[in-house]
Amino acid sequence: MSLVTLPERADVVVVGGGIMGTSAAYFLTTETDLDVLLVEKDKIASGSTGDSSAILRHHYGPKEIYAKTAWWSHRFYREFQERTGEAIAHADSPLVRFGVEGTPEGEYADAGGDVLSSLDVPVTKYDADEFDEQYPMLDLEGVDFAVSDDAAGYSDGTDAAGGFARAAQDAGATVVTGVAVEDFVVEDDAVVGVETNDGAVAAETVVVAAGPWTPRLMARLGVDVPIERTREQVLVLDPPEGFAEEYPDLVPTTGAPGGDWYMRSDFGDGVLVATHHTDETVNPDRYDGSPDQETTLQLLDELEGFAPELAESRVKGQYCGVYSTTPDHDFIVDQVGPDGCFVACGFSGHGFKHGPAVGRILTDLVTEGDTEFVDVDHFSLDRFEDGAAGHGGPGDKI
Ligand SMILES: Cc1cc2nc3c(=O)[nH]c(=O)nc-3n(C[C@H](O)[C@H](O)[C@H](O)COP(=O)(O)OP(=O)(O)OC[C@H]3O[C@@H](n4cnc5c(N)ncnc54)[C@H](O)[C@@H]3O)c2cc1C
């Protein structure tokens, strides 16, 4: 239990101390006069955010909305210390997408390159020979070209959520950890507070950013949140001797064509390799968080054909985390249920990079009922009404 005591009232209660809840608490506190309370059942970044690979890319194929929010957010992360007073880890590392002419993946890679150019985000297209020269550690048969999102990078989820939470606190928010919100108090179809395991809090606005636990809490209001929770496994590799000397930038952030796994460089000369959208659905309260050997071997096997020298790496760490993915792989950021209730979830394997933008959007929704930042209807929950598939299939496993 944290030493901060739970207040009896607040203007806004934010539920969840992941990147979305802490970012929302930060912007709500710094950009409005509202009295903000952030309630986290465990500790800050104890959900998906703490397990995040925290890749900051902007290439989203033709989906300009995500390129925009990712770019805005990445610039915020780059200036995090100047803006919030809190330092976070950050490294530059390009993200590369491969293309084969005339295939949907090739079109996707090119479309993302065009969007980045139109937004003035640095991007380079390499033909196969140029790519081989640029990234000799990768062994790619049959690839015609590669599109490099040159300004991509990575950060750290625990740093960023912790930084937002401390900055929000410094600006006047109350942050309470070790307390779970269990229910809502609703009167005349409007939220008037929440019930927690440490007492009630009166509030006219509640922002639910509870990650994989969001469906359970929203079910208290009779609101169905259709997200699938999958278990993802991450390996932290210590590359073989000489690798870092030969390739000082280690590896680009990239994934196998087909999209079942990805890798990126890590702080301290490591390389991170991870699954992406497994079919292992889990209950976030009861899943086995320990890595399994079968997946470890599969990932190392994939590496063997892709970056052969890395397959000789020592596995120096491994862990599992949970993705929360909607049927169409698009986010949910919306006002739902009774008046005063907002929800942000379903960020799949790519929410971290949009955290600052989502906090800003939620602040606009709470204060203005809308935002000029993006067309927020794209993130509406009612696109799944009556079991509909939302915007359709994912197109890409984002
Ligand atoms: C292995 C892995 C790798 C990833 N890699 C990337 C990446 O490279 N780039 C990227 O952009 N994204 C990545 N993601 C996705 C990204 O991490 C998530 O989309 C993002 O962290 C989701 O943040 P969140 O705040 O919505 O949820 P969470 O971080 O899960 O936070 C929700 C919080 O709510 C709290 N909570 C839940 N219920 C309650 C309650 N009733 N009362 C109080 N508190 C409650 C939980 O304890 C938790 O701390 C990855 C995710 C995983 C798992």
The ligand as an SDF file (V2000), in Angstrom:
LIG
                    3D

 53 58  0  0  0  0  0  0  0  0999 V2000
    6.1060   -8.0510  -24.6800 C   0  0  0  0  0  0  0  0  0  0  0  0
    5.5340   -6.7390  -25.1630 C   0  0  0  0  0  0  0  0  0  0  0  0
    6.2480   -5.9860  -26.0800 C   0  0  0  0  0  0  0  0  0  0  0  0
    5.7240   -4.7760  -26.5300 C   0  0  0  0  0  0  0  0  0  0  0  0
    6.4730   -4.0220  -27.3750 N   0  0  0  0  0  0  0  0  0  0  0  0
    6.0240   -2.8060  -27.7660 C   0  0  0  0  0  0  0  0  0  0  0  0
    6.8360   -1.9690  -28.5670 C   0  0  0  0  0  0  0  0  0  0  0  0
    7.9450   -2.3300  -28.9400 O   0  0  0  0  0  0  0  0  0  0  0  0
    6.3640   -0.7220  -28.8890 N   0  0  0  0  0  0  0  0  0  0  0  0
    5.1320   -0.2940  -28.5040 C   0  0  0  0  0  0  0  0  0  0  0  0
    4.7450    0.8190  -28.8680 O   0  0  0  0  0  0  0  0  0  0  0  0
    4.3200   -1.0840  -27.7510 N   0  0  0  0  0  0  0  0  0  0  0  0
    4.7430   -2.3110  -27.3760 C   0  0  0  0  0  0  0  0  0  0  0  0
    3.9560   -3.1250  -26.6100 N   0  0  0  0  0  0  0  0  0  0  0  0
    2.5920   -2.6960  -26.3070 C   0  0  0  0  0  0  0  0  0  0  0  0
    2.5450   -1.6760  -25.2080 C   0  0  0  0  0  0  0  0  0  0  0  0
    3.4710   -2.0340  -24.2010 O   0  0  0  0  0  0  0  0  0  0  0  0
    1.1340   -1.6030  -24.6570 C   0  0  0  0  0  0  0  0  0  0  0  0
    0.2440   -1.3240  -25.7230 O   0  0  0  0  0  0  0  0  0  0  0  0
    1.0020   -0.4990  -23.6190 C   0  0  0  0  0  0  0  0  0  0  0  0
    2.0080   -0.6230  -22.6400 O   0  0  0  0  0  0  0  0  0  0  0  0
   -0.3630   -0.5710  -22.9700 C   0  0  0  0  0  0  0  0  0  0  0  0
   -0.3850    0.3590  -21.9180 O   0  0  0  0  0  0  0  0  0  0  0  0
   -1.6580    0.4970  -21.0010 P   0  0  0  0  0  0  0  0  0  0  0  0
   -1.3920    1.6330  -20.0940 O   0  0  0  0  0  0  0  0  0  0  0  0
   -2.8760    0.5320  -21.8510 O   0  0  0  0  0  0  0  0  0  0  0  0
   -1.7630   -0.8960  -20.2060 O   0  0  0  0  0  0  0  0  0  0  0  0
   -0.8860   -1.4950  -19.0200 P   0  0  0  0  0  0  0  0  0  0  0  0
    0.5340   -1.1480  -19.1310 O   0  0  0  0  0  0  0  0  0  0  0  0
   -1.2410   -2.9360  -18.9110 O   0  0  0  0  0  0  0  0  0  0  0  0
   -1.4250   -0.7270  -17.7550 O   0  0  0  0  0  0  0  0  0  0  0  0
   -2.6610   -1.0090  -17.1570 C   0  0  0  0  0  0  0  0  0  0  0  0
   -2.4830   -0.7930  -15.6630 C   0  0  0  0  0  0  0  0  0  0  0  0
   -3.7670   -0.8050  -15.0460 O   0  0  0  0  0  0  0  0  0  0  0  0
   -3.6470   -1.4180  -13.7840 C   0  0  0  0  0  0  0  0  0  0  0  0
   -4.9920   -1.8650  -13.4020 N   0  0  0  0  0  0  0  0  0  0  0  0
   -5.7290   -2.8150  -14.0160 C   0  0  0  0  0  0  0  0  0  0  0  0
   -6.9270   -2.9370  -13.4130 N   0  0  0  0  0  0  0  0  0  0  0  0
   -6.9430   -2.0200  -12.4230 C   0  0  0  0  0  0  0  0  0  0  0  0
   -7.9110   -1.6700  -11.4390 C   0  0  0  0  0  0  0  0  0  0  0  0
   -9.1070   -2.2750  -11.3980 N   0  0  0  0  0  0  0  0  0  0  0  0
   -7.6000   -0.7060  -10.5390 N   0  0  0  0  0  0  0  0  0  0  0  0
   -6.3980   -0.0720  -10.5810 C   0  0  0  0  0  0  0  0  0  0  0  0
   -5.4450   -0.3830  -11.4800 N   0  0  0  0  0  0  0  0  0  0  0  0
   -5.7150   -1.3370  -12.4070 C   0  0  0  0  0  0  0  0  0  0  0  0
   -2.6760   -2.5680  -14.0350 C   0  0  0  0  0  0  0  0  0  0  0  0
   -2.0860   -3.0160  -12.8450 O   0  0  0  0  0  0  0  0  0  0  0  0
   -1.6820   -1.9180  -15.0000 C   0  0  0  0  0  0  0  0  0  0  0  0
   -0.5650   -1.3320  -14.3350 O   0  0  0  0  0  0  0  0  0  0  0  0
    4.4490   -4.3300  -26.1030 C   0  0  0  0  0  0  0  0  0  0  0  0
    3.7400   -5.0790  -25.1810 C   0  0  0  0  0  0  0  0  0  0  0  0
    4.2730   -6.2710  -24.7010 C   0  0  0  0  0  0  0  0  0  0  0  0
    3.5030   -7.0760  -23.7020 C   0  0  0  0  0  0  0  0  0  0  0  0
  1  2  1  0
  2  3  1  0
  2 52  2  0
  3  4  2  0
  4  5  1  0
  4 50  1  0
  5  6  2  0
  6  7  1  0
  6 13  1  0
  7  8  2  0
  7  9  1  0
  9 10  1  0
 10 11  2  0
 10 12  1  0
 12 13  2  0
 13 14  1  0
 14 15  1  0
 14 50  1  0
 15 16  1  0
 16 17  1  0
 16 18  1  0
 18 19  1  0
 18 20  1  0
 20 21  1  0
 20 22  1  0
 22 23  1  0
 23 24  1  0
 24 25  2  0
 24 26  1  0
 24 27  1  0
 27 28  1  0
 28 29  2  0
 28 30  1  0
 28 31  1  0
 31 32  1  0
 32 33  1  0
 33 34  1  0
 33 48  1  0
 34 35  1  0
 35 36  1  0
 35 46  1  0
 36 37  1  0
 36 45  1  0
 37 38  2  0
 38 39  1  0
 39 40  1  0
 39 45  2  0
 40 41  1  0
 40 42  2  0
 42 43  1  0
 43 44  2  0
 44 45  1  0
 46 47  1  0
 46 48  1  0
 48 49  1  0
 50 51  2  0
 51 52  1  0
 52 53  1  0
M  END
$$$$
